[in-house]
Amino acid sequence: MGIGDWGLGIGDWGLGFGDWGLGMAPIPNPQSPIPNPQSPIPNIMLLLLIFISCLIKIILFLNVIFIMKNIKNGDKIKIMCIGDSISFGYKVPGSYRKFLYNGLTKKGYKIKMIGSKQGSQTSYKDENTGEIFTYEDDNTGYNAYVIKAFNNRNGIYEMLKETNCLSQKPDIIILQIGTNNVIDKYNQDKNSKDYDILLDYILENIPSSSMLFVATIPDVDPNRQDVYNWFSNYRYSDDKKINYNDNEVEVKVKEFLDNFNKDICEKIHKKNELGIQNIRIGNVNSAITDVKIQLFDGVHPNDIGYKAMGEYWTNIIDKYLLENK
């Protein structure tokens, strides 16, 4: 890999510029050849690299401190929830967002929910506990949306660009998208590439001090009557010559979904390894432990499922905020 006339290479001495090797490898064997100690350029370039690396880390750290200082001074934490109908709340108003808002508020945080859709202060009564609380309903959730538009599906990527809602500068973003890609059995390679484009767009359009939490997608129950036909692409072979029974369909859907989630996790880990620290994975799939009880139709959570998701995100975000006090 080269940069202009200064070729950045990894040779016997680790990181090097052109013919000048910068010793970044483990401690060499005493019998190994030693670079000319009187060559000044390697030392200068090494110091420059260290300086730039430290400067970037200091800037990112100061950005986080600035945000946390404003929060401590009473500024509200702006949270944007981006996704499909599960984020919006299909037939279940407020989705997990209402439980997240309530959970963080109880912990003493001042929260402002933001998004491309302007909501109002809404009241909710928990039928199991009798608790009544209010929450802000602003969000960026859209029914039936996919990662990036294809066929007759609208894409969340295009919606973010069209609405320019990221200009609201959220402090925290929760992105959960891909359930409809799985339902349609859309090409996995295209799903992966589309997700890369979406993540890059979000990261390029939010402050470096913001944190993007990327959610895995919850398990589904494809043989429920309400959603049975939604999973028709799994019920026969690609050449249409073989029909699969319900048990086989359930296995195939689970395999596709697990591979989708695995790909998301790998993307985030790679970005972290490259030094991009304002993005983290959120395994919200772990909150949906029983699709029979927590999903009302086989795809969309009911308030039991949403409450579990909301509590999961409350703990994740609370931990993040405490880390950056």
N, C-alpha and C positions, 0 to 999 in steps of 0.2 A: 504494500500500500504506500503510495507516494504523495508528497505534498510539494508541488513545484519541483525545484532542483534539489530540495532536501528530501530525499527518499525516506519515508518513515518505515522502518523495517524491523522485524524481529529475527535476529540472527543468533549467533553463539553468545552474544552479550545482551540479549533481551531487547530493549527498546533502542533504536538507533536512528540517527539522521544522516542520510547519505552514507558516506564512508566512515563517518565518525560514530562509533558504537557507544551508546549510553549504557553503562552497566546496570541493568535492572534485574538480572538473573539472580538465582541463589548464590551464596558465597562460592566462588570458583575453587576448583582443585588447585592446590599450590603448584602443580606441574602444568597447569593450563597456561596458555599465552596470556600476557597481561597487556592491556592497551597502553599506549604511550602516555605516561602521566604528565608529560609536558604539553599535551595538546589541549589548549584552552577552550576550544569550542564545545566539546562534550559537556564540560562542567557548567558552562554558561547556559547551554540548552536545558540541562537537567534542572538547574535553578529556576529557569524561566517556566518550565513545565510545572514544577512544584508550586511556584508563585501563582500561576494561573489557576491551578486546581484549588489551592487554598482560597483564592479570591472568590471563585464561584461558590464554594461552600459557605464562605462568610456572608455573601450577598443573600443566598437562600435562607441562611439562618436568621439574618436581620429582618428579612421579609416576614418570616414566621413570627419573630418577636414583635414586630410592628402590629401584625394582625392580632396576636394574643393580648398585647397591651391595650389595643382598642376595645377588645372584648371585655377585659378587666375593667376598663373605664366605663362600661355600660353600653357599648355599641352592641347591636344585635348580630348574632351569627347568621349569615345568609346561607340557606340550604336550598339547593335545586335538585329535585328528583326527576330524572329523565328516563323515559322508557315507553313501553307499550301499554296495553290495557291493564296489566298487572300493576303498573305504577300509577295509572290513572284511577283505577278502581271500578272495574266493569261490574255493574249491578251492586257494588259495595262501596258507597261513597267514602272518600278519604283514604282508601287502601291502607297500606302500612304507614303511610305518611302521618295519619292522625295519631297513631300510637307512638311514633318517633317524636313528634312534636310534644306530646304530653309527657313522654318519658324524659326528654331532655329538659323540659320546663320544670319538672319535679326535681331535677338535680340542680336547679338554680341557674340554668343558662337562659339567656334571652335569645329567642329564636325568631327569625323572619324567614318564612318560606317564600321562595320566589320561583318564577318560571314564565313560560310563554303564555300560559293561561292564568288569567287573573281570577282568583277565587275570593271568597269572603270569609269572615270569621264564622265558623260553623260549630254547632253543638253536637255532641255525641254522648249517648248513654250506653254503658257497658251492661248488657242484659245479664251477664253472669255475676258481676260484682255490684251492680247498681251505681257505679261511679259515673258521674256526669262531668264532662270537660269540654272545653272549646279548643279549636285548632284552626290554623290558617290553611286554606285550601289551594293556594297557588301551586302550580306544578307544570311539568312538561311531559305529560303522559298522553299517548294517543292510541286509541283502539285500533287493533289489527296492523300496527306498524311493524316494519322489519328494520334491519340494520341500515341497509341502503336499498333504494327502490329497485324492484324487479317485477316483471309481468304486471299484474294489477295491484301490487302492493306498494303502499307509500313507505318512504324511508325516514327514519329519525335523523339521519345525516342531513338530508335535504331540508327537513323541517328546521333544524338548528340554524342552517345557513339562511333560510328564508325569513325566520323570525328574528335572527340576530340576538336571541335571548341571553347568550353568554356575555353580552356587553353589560349585563347587570352585575357582573363580577361576583359570582357566588364564592363564598369562603369554602364551602363543601359541596361536592356534586356526588350524587348517587346515580350511577348509570346501570340500568337493568334492561337489556334488550336481547332478543334472539329467540324467544319462545315461538314466534310465528315462523321464523326460519326453520326451526326444528319441525313444527307442525307440517310445513310444506315439503319437508325433506329436501330443502334447497342445497345445492352443491356445497360440500364442506369446504373445498378450496376457495370458492367464491365467498362463502361466509367469512372465512379467515381473512381474506384480503379486504373485504368490506369493513370488517371490524378494525383492521389496522388503519384504514383511511379515517374512520370515525374517531378513533382514539387520538390520532395525530391532530385532527381538526380541533378537538376539544382542548387538548394540551396547548395548542398554538394560540388559543383564544381565551384562555383564562390566565389570571395572574400566577406567577411562579409560586406564590405563597398559598394558593388554593390547593385543596386536596381532592383528587378524583378517586372515588371508590367505585370499582368495577365489580358488579355482582355476577355471580354464577346464576344460572336460571334454575328454578325449582323443578322437581320431578312432576310428572303428569300422570294421568290415569286415562289412557287413550280409548278404553273400551266402554266408558260411560255413555249412556244413550245420547246425552246432550251434545257430545263432541265426537261421537263415533265416526261420522263422515268426514270430520276434519282431518283424520289420519288415514285417508283413503290411499295415499301414496305408499303407505307401508303394507297394504293389504294384498299386494300382488307383486310379482317379480318385475324387474325393469322391462322384460320382454312381454309382460302381461300373460305369460303362459302358466304361471304358478300362483295360486291363491294361498294366502297364509291365514291360519286360524288366529283367534284372539290372543292366545298365549304367545304365539310366535310374534305377533304384532307388538305385544307389550315388551318383549325382549328386544326387538329391533329398534323400537322408539327409545328405550332406555339406553341402548348402546350408542345411538346417534346423539342423544342428549349428553351422555357422559363424555363423549369425544369432543363435543362442542365446548363443554365446561373445561375440559382438560386443556384445550387450545387457548381459551381465555386466560387461564392461570399461567400457562407458559409465556404468553405475551407479556403479562405484567412482570413476571420474574425477569424476563430478558431486559425490559425497560429499566427495572431497578438495577440490574447488573451494569447497565450502560450509564448509570449515574442519575437517572430520572427518578427523583424521590417523591414527587408530588402525585404519585399514582399507587394505589394499593388494591389488592384483591379483597372482595368481601364474599365469603362462601355462604350466602344466604340460603343456598340449597339445603344447608344443614339445619335450617329452622323448620323446613317442611319435612317432617318425619313420618307423617301418615296421610297419604293422598286421599284416603277414604273419608277421613274426618276433617282435614284442613282445607280441602278444595270443594267448592260447592257444585261444580259441574265437570270436574276432571282436569281442568286447566287453571281456572281462576280461583284464588283463595277466597274463603269466607272470612268472617272476622276472627275466627279461631286461628286460621293460618296467618292472616295479616297481623294479628297481635304478636304472634311468635316472630314474624319478620321484623315488626317494629321494635320489639325488645332486643332482637339481635343487633339491629342498627344503632339503637340507643347505647348499648354496651360498647360497640365498636367505636362510635364517634366520641363517646365520653372518654374512652381510653386514649384516643388520639389527642383530644383537647388537653387531657391531664399530662400527657407526654410533653406537650409544648407550652406548658405554663411558664 
